[in-house]
Every structure is written in C-alpha cells, then in structure tokens.
Amino acid sequence: MYCEGISNGRNGLRGSVVAEKLLENGYKVLGLARNEASDAKLRGKGIEIVRGDLTDLESLKRGARETDATIHTAFGHDFANFDKMVAIENNAVAAFAEALAGTEKPLIATNGTAYLGDTKDEIADENYPAQPGIFGYGRYEAERLFLETAKRGVRSVMMRLPFYVYGRGGSVFIPALIDAAKHNSAAFYVEPGNQKVSAVHVDDAANAYLAVLENKNAGGVYQIAAETVTNKQIAESIGKLTNVRAEAISIDEAGEKFGALVSFLIINNQLSSEKARSELNWLPNAEYKILDDIENGSYQQLIVK
C-alpha cells in the first residue's frame, strides 16, 4: 500500500491516521519521506520508505508501481500561493496516472470543498455544482482531471473532506484559529456567525478511506462528513478553551486578521455523506464531536499550562 501525505505535522494528520488504520488492518504501508528525519519517524511506525516529495514525480511513480494501491492525501496549504499548490497537485496526479494506467489498481485521492462555494441552506451532495471564479476552484479542475484517469484503466476514487477534519490536536484550520485567539485575546468569527459548515473526526475520515480500498465497486466521488456546526459555535468553543471571549468582526476586519483563510470563514459549506454511508457502509463513531473535542478533548494539548 502506497500512502503519501504522512507526517507528524498539523497538515499531515490525515495521511498519518490513514496509514495507522492500514497497519492496524494488516496492510504493509510504503510512505513518501522528504528527508532523514521523516525516514526515522515513519520507520518507527512500521512504514517502509520511498524518498521524495510531491514535486519528485519519479519517486511518486516508483511508489505507485511497487504497491497494490495508492492513497494520495497530501496538499500544500499555502493559501498565498494557491495556484502553485494546484499545479503541483495536477503534476502529481498525472504521475500517478502514468504509473498506474491499465492496471485497474486503486488510486484514492483527497480534495476539499471550497470550490462548492456558499451552499447557503442546501446540503450539497456529490453532484452539487462547483462555482467558477471562487477561491479554490482550481481544485475542482484538478478533481475533474483526476477522475479522467478512470478512462486509462485506473480505479480512481476522490474523497472530498469538509473544512474541519479535526481530532488528535490537529487540523488545517483549528490550530490556526486557536493560535489567533491566543494572540488576539479573542476568538473571532465573521458576522453574523451563523454560517454552517461540516466536520468529521480524522479517525472517521481514515476509516472511510479503508472502506473505499476494500470495496472493489467503489468509484467516483465520496463526501465524508459527520456533523454540521456554525462558525460562531467553533469560535465560542475556542474561546472556552483559551479563556477568551468570542467576538464578531466584519469581513474586512477578518481579511486583515486571517488573510486568505477568510475565504473559508464567511460561507456556508454543508455536505451530504449519504453516498458514503449507503455504498461503503461508513458510519462515523468518534468519541468526541468537534465542539467537545475543542473544549475538552485533544486540543487541550495546544494550551500552555
């Protein structure tokens, strides 16, 4: 099993937990490591190594060819250079497709849902239209190109994850919002605060990847979401964790404080996971829901006592 995107960092949490679940279920895992420090960490977890990174296309191809399935979870969350990150993603997918063409091996990749834009009161399923011109649309184009690999004899599956993949003290967004609350002595949310967003615990998300891998009929796109909360609720929970007040601010103020991250803080982005539940028999069962995990669970470790 080739699983890249594994690291101990905040942004490598998804790949690390997917690899952990694979090992627990008897799979051998081959991981992409950028340097000797990464080598040691991954080997310590029982993961074999391919040296390289997402720009090292030959390493990506070699790892894909040597294994029975490829799971691609990595994406560079450099929002200031988003187009560059998408280009790296497209090149990586093209490399995987070249290596796997005609094999019918699984290629399971990962995407977000920012390109769906503001879903308002709708709960978007896998057929909900992307919104051209909005932040993140490039990743929809990347997804479209990825799904074309099915025509080349690859069992391609795209996992769409919500804004908030939480748990184990990690996440793309939650630690950043906690850091901001500590820095600003307030947990800010963009007014009015009733924007609804989906969330899923990283362990539940990882179990969905395993379900896709083990279901030979799985294909296309699956959205993985367990619950819906508002941005105000998240800010209030972060406020309780950091012992600061939750406070509404304007979009302009949020842009100054959060930069490109503001694009994720001003919209509704609700996802349906009915397809995953019915076709994969996937059911989330995390011990903590997102608000409880922020207030009383794994994010306690981010607070200096």
Long-range contacts (C-beta under 8 A, 24 or more apart in sequence): 1-27, 1-28, 1-29, 1-30, 1-67, 1-68, 1-69, 1-71, 1-213, 2-29, 2-30, 2-31, 2-32, 2-50, 2-63, 2-64, 2-66, 2-67, 2-69, 2-70, 2-71, 3-29, 3-30, 3-31, 3-47, 3-70, 3-71, 3-73, 4-31, 4-32, 4-54, 4-60, 4-63, 4-70, 4-71, 4-72, 4-73, 4-74, 5-32, 5-71, 5-72, 5-73, 5-74, 5-75, 5-110, 6-31, 6-32, 6-42, 6-47, 6-73, 7-38, 7-41, 8-41, 10-170, 10-171, 10-172, 10-175, 11-77, 11-172, 12-74, 13-165, 13-167, 13-168, 13-170, 13-171, 13-202, 14-73, 14-110, 14-161, 14-165, 14-202, 14-205, 14-206, 15-71, 15-73, 15-74, 17-168, 17-202, 17-203, 17-205, 17-206, 18-71, 18-73, 18-206, 18-209, 18-210, 19-45, 19-47, 20-45, 20-206, 21-203, 21-206, 21-207, 21-209, 21-210, 22-210, 22-213, 23-47, 25-210, 30-63, 30-66, 30-67, 32-59, 32-60, 32-63, 32-74, 54-88, 54-89, 54-92, 55-88, 55-91, 57-91, 57-92, 57-94, 57-95, 58-95, 60-92, 60-95, 60-96, 60-99, 61-95, 61-96, 61-98, 61-99, 62-99, 64-95, 64-96, 64-99, 64-100, 64-105, 64-107, 65-99, 65-100, 68-105, 68-106, 69-105, 69-106, 69-107, 69-108, 69-213, 70-96, 70-100, 70-105, 70-106, 70-107, 70-108, 71-108, 71-109, 71-209, 71-213, 72-96, 72-107, 72-108, 72-109, 72-110, 73-110, 74-110, 75-110, 75-112, 77-172, 79-259, 79-260, 79-261, 79-263, 80-259, 80-260, 82-135, 82-136, 82-138, 82-260, 83-138, 86-138, 86-139, 86-141, 86-142, 89-139, 89-142, 90-142, 90-145, 93-142, 93-145, 93-146, 93-149, 94-145, 96-149, 96-154, 97-149, 97-152, 97-154, 100-149, 100-152, 100-153, 100-154, 101-149, 101-152, 101-153, 101-154, 102-152, 102-153, 103-153, 103-154, 104-153, 104-154, 104-155, 105-154, 105-155, 106-155, 106-157, 106-212, 106-213, 107-149, 107-154, 107-155, 107-156, 107-157, 108-156, 108-157, 108-158, 108-159, 108-209, 108-212, 108-213, 109-146, 109-156, 109-157, 109-158, 109-159, 110-158, 110-159, 110-161, 111-139, 111-142, 111-143, 111-158, 111-159, 111-160, 111-161, 112-136, 112-139, 112-160, 112-161, 112-162, 112-163, 113-160, 113-161, 113-162, 113-163, 113-198, 113-223, 113-269, 113-271, 114-139, 114-163, 114-263, 114-264, 114-269, 115-139, 115-140, 116-269, 117-267, 117-269, 118-266, 118-267, 118-268, 118-269, 119-267, 119-268, 119-269, 119-270, 120-268, 121-196, 121-268, 122-270, 123-270, 123-271, 123-272, 124-223, 124-269, 124-270, 124-271, 124-272, 125-223, 125-271, 125-272, 125-274, 125-275, 126-160, 126-220, 126-221, 126-222, 126-223, 126-272, 126-275, 134-263, 135-260, 135-263, 136-263, 143-221, 147-220, 147-221, 150-219, 155-216, 155-218, 155-219, 156-219, 157-212, 157-218, 157-219, 157-220, 157-221, 157-222, 158-220, 158-221, 158-222, 159-205, 159-208, 159-209, 159-212, 159-222, 159-224, 160-221, 160-222, 160-223, 160-224, 160-271, 161-200, 161-205, 161-224, 162-197, 162-198, 162-199, 162-200, 162-223, 162-224, 162-225, 162-269, 162-271, 163-197, 163-198, 163-199, 163-264, 163-269, 164-197, 164-198, 164-199, 164-200, 164-229, 164-234, 164-290, 165-199, 165-200, 165-201, 165-202, 165-205, 166-199, 166-200, 166-201, 166-202, 166-290, 166-293, 166-294, 167-201, 167-202, 167-203, 167-286, 167-288, 167-293, 167-297, 167-298, 168-202, 168-203, 168-298, 169-298, 169-299, 169-301, 169-302, 170-202, 170-298, 171-202, 173-261, 173-264, 174-234, 174-238, 174-294, 174-299, 175-299, 175-302, 176-261, 177-234, 177-235, 177-238, 178-238, 178-241, 178-242, 178-299, 178-302, 178-303, 179-302, 180-257, 180-258, 181-235, 181-238, 181-239, 181-241, 181-242, 181-244, 182-242, 182-244, 184-244, 184-257, 185-244, 186-239, 186-244, 186-245, 186-246, 186-247, 187-235, 187-236, 187-238, 187-239, 187-242, 187-244, 187-245, 187-246, 187-247, 188-235, 188-246, 188-247, 188-248, 188-249, 188-253, 188-254, 188-257, 188-258, 189-231, 189-232, 189-234, 189-235, 189-246, 189-247, 189-248, 189-249, 189-265, 190-231, 190-248, 190-249, 190-250, 190-251, 190-254, 190-262, 190-265, 190-266, 191-248, 191-249, 191-250, 191-251, 192-232, 192-248, 193-230, 193-231, 193-232, 193-235, 193-248, 194-230, 194-231, 194-232, 195-230, 195-231, 195-265, 195-266, 195-267, 195-268, 195-269, 196-228, 196-229, 196-230, 196-268, 196-269, 196-270, 197-228, 197-229, 197-230, 197-231, 197-234, 197-268, 197-269, 197-270, 198-225, 198-226, 198-227, 198-228, 198-269, 198-270, 198-271, 199-225, 199-226, 199-227, 199-228, 199-229, 199-289, 199-290, 200-224, 200-225, 200-226, 200-227, 200-284, 201-226, 201-284, 201-286, 201-288, 201-289, 201-290, 201-293, 203-286, 204-282, 204-284, 204-285, 204-286, 207-282, 208-276, 208-280, 208-282, 211-276, 211-280, 211-281, 211-282, 212-280, 215-279, 215-280, 217-279, 218-279, 218-280, 221-275, 222-273, 222-275, 222-276, 222-279, 222-280, 223-271, 223-272, 223-273, 223-275, 223-276, 224-271, 224-273, 224-276, 224-282, 225-270, 225-271, 225-272, 225-273, 226-273, 226-284, 226-286, 226-289, 227-284, 227-289, 227-290, 228-270, 229-290, 229-291, 231-265, 233-291, 234-290, 234-291, 234-294, 237-290, 237-291, 237-294, 237-295, 238-294, 240-294, 240-295, 241-294, 241-295, 241-299, 241-300, 241-302, 241-303, 242-303
